[in-house]
């Protein structure tokens, strides 16, 4: 199975990498937080 991260477009992946490095969080934690926030909106 192809990793989820390889399905994210390159530009977005670069932004995710920069954001996670800037704030000292893992991409997994960042995606977890974003998904939870999106689900709360519905």
Wavefront OBJ file of the C-alpha trace (Angstrom):
o trace
v 0.000 0.000 0.000
v 1.292 3.462 -0.894
v 1.970 5.728 2.124
v -0.610 8.463 2.702
v 2.118 11.131 2.678
v 3.051 10.300 -0.916
v -0.502 11.166 -2.015
v -0.275 14.749 -0.713
v 0.687 17.174 -3.465
v 4.309 18.317 -3.321
v 3.622 21.998 -2.587
v 1.314 21.146 0.275
v 3.794 18.622 1.635
v 6.518 21.308 1.620
v 4.222 23.646 3.574
v 3.426 20.863 6.053
v 7.130 20.156 6.550
v 7.918 23.842 7.132
v 4.993 24.279 9.532
v 5.856 21.181 11.542
v 9.491 22.258 11.843
v 8.530 25.825 12.811
v 6.218 24.685 15.611
v 8.078 21.528 16.638
v 5.284 19.057 15.981
v 5.192 15.932 13.862
v 3.262 15.809 10.615
v 1.153 13.036 12.133
v 0.199 15.317 15.041
v -0.520 18.177 12.635
v -2.767 16.006 10.447
v -4.501 14.586 13.534
v -5.237 18.096 14.804
v -6.460 19.284 11.380
v -8.746 16.283 10.925
v -10.232 16.666 14.394
v -10.882 20.375 13.779
v -12.558 19.634 10.448
v -14.767 16.953 11.989
v -15.802 19.326 14.811
v -17.133 21.803 12.236
v -19.765 19.368 10.966
l 1 2 3 4 5 6 7 8 9 10 11 12 13 14 15 16 17 18 19 20 21 22 23 24 25 26 27 28 29 30 31 32 33 34 35 36 37 38 39 40 41 42
